[in-house]
Amino acid sequence: MGPSGPEALMPNCSYICEGEKTWLQCKQYETIKVNRAFWGREENEFCPEAPIGLVTDKVCETDTDNTFKKVESQCRNNQACEIVASNTFFDDPTCKNTFKYLKLCYECIPDEVHTTDVLLDQGKRRKRGTRLEDVLRKRREKSRDKLLSDLWKHPYHGTVV
């Protein structure tokens, strides 16, 4: 297993089919940061088995800003949250006969509020970053962005609750 700590922050990308629920979870002193979310249908690869009355062969574009805001408001700054892939959750009246899916990427980031409290309780202070640390951080961010893009294309089927 790789290194732990900020260098090891890794986005989780998954999808769930319409009607399913998933649970997003981070470790203690970490919170959820939603990177990307999609509700609708772009391709047949995800959720190919539709319930009777719904189709999988039609593309359905929904309001991406609304989707992101809904997921973010449900999960932002929480250690864990539950998401339901449904037209009701997303206030979505479009493409009623299309079997949709939710695709999302999130990562667990340090909980600045609680982490700072713990450090203060222990009498420790945080150090400012050096130039080398800034350069290394930027390299990690570029690498993370490429990884996020690759994971977005090939997510796993999320944990269904």
N, C-alpha and C positions, 0 to 999 in steps of 0.2 A: 504494500500500500504506500502511496506517496506521502509527502509531507503534510503536516497539519498546519492550521493557522491560516492567516490571510492569503498566503500563496496558494493554498489548496481550495479556495472558494471555487465551486463548480456549479454551473447552472443545471437545473433539472428540467428537462423538456419531456412532456408527456401529452397524451390525448385521452379523452374519455368520450364515449358515445352518448348521444342524446338519451336522457333518462337515467344516466348513471351519476353517482356521486364520487368525489375523490377527497382525500384528506391530505393537505400539504403540511409538512412537519419539519421544523428545524430543531437544532439542539438548544440546550439551555444557553442563555445569553446571546442568542441569535434571533433575528427576525426575518420575515419573508420580504423579499423585494421582487415584485413582478417585473419581468423584463419584456414580455410579449404575450399577447393573447389573441386567439382567433376563434370565433363562433360562426359556424355555417358549414359549407361544404365546398372544398376546392378540388378534390380528387377522390377516386374510388378506393385508394389504398387503405384508408382509415375507415373503420366501422362499415364493412361491406355487407353485413347481414342486417337488413332493415326489417322492422316489424311490419306486419301486414298493413297496407294502406299508405306506407311511406316508400319513397324511391331513393336510390343512391346514384342514379345516373344524371342528375341535374346539379349544376354548379349553383351555389347559393351564397352570394356576397352579402354580409350584414354590416352594420355600423361598427367598424373596428375600434373607433374611439370609445364608443359606448361599452363594447366588450371589455376593453382594457380597464376603463373606469370601474366597471362592476366588479371585476376580479380584484383590482387593486384596493377598492374600498372595503371589500370583504376580508382581505388578507394583510394589507399594509401594516407594518409595525407589529404584527402578531407573530408569536412563536409557531402557531398552528392555525389552520382554518379549514373549513369544509366548503367545497364548491359543488353545486348541482348543475349539471349540463341540461338546461331546459329553456324553452322559450319564455317561460314565466320569469326565471331568474334574470334573463337578459332583456326583458321587456321587448321581445322580438316578435312582431306580427308577420314577418316575411316568410316566404317559401314554406307554407304550412304543410305541403305534401313531401318535402325533402327531409330525409333523415340526416340530421346535422351532427357535428362533433365539436368539442372544445379542445383546442390545442393550446398549450401554454408552456412558457418557460419562466422559471423563477430561480432565485438563488437565496441562500441563507447568508445574511451579512451580520457582522457584529452588532449587537444591540447597544448602541452608543450610550443610551440613558442608563441602563442597568450596569453595563460594563464600567462606566465612569464611576457610578456609585460604589461598586465593589472596589475599584482601585483607590478611591478616596477613603473608603473604610479601612483599607490596608495601609493607608498613608503613602501611597505611591503616586507619582505624577507621570503623565505621558510626555514623551520627548517629541520635539518637532522633527520632521523629516529632513534628511540631508539631501543634497543634490543627487548623490548616487541612489539613494532610496527613491527619489522622484523618478529617475530614469528607469529603474527596475520596475516601479509601479506602472509606469506607462507601457513598458514591454508586456507586463502581465495583462494589462487591460486589452492590448491589441490581440494577444493570444486568446484571451477569454472571449472577445468579440467573434473571432473566427470559430472558436469552439461552439459558441451559442448559435451561430449561423448553421453550422453542420448539424447540431442537435435539433434545430428547428425543422430541418429537412427530414430527419429520421428519429422522431420521438418514440418513446416506448408507451405501451398501453398502461396508463396510470393505475394506481391502486384503487380498486373499486370498493367502496364502503357498502 
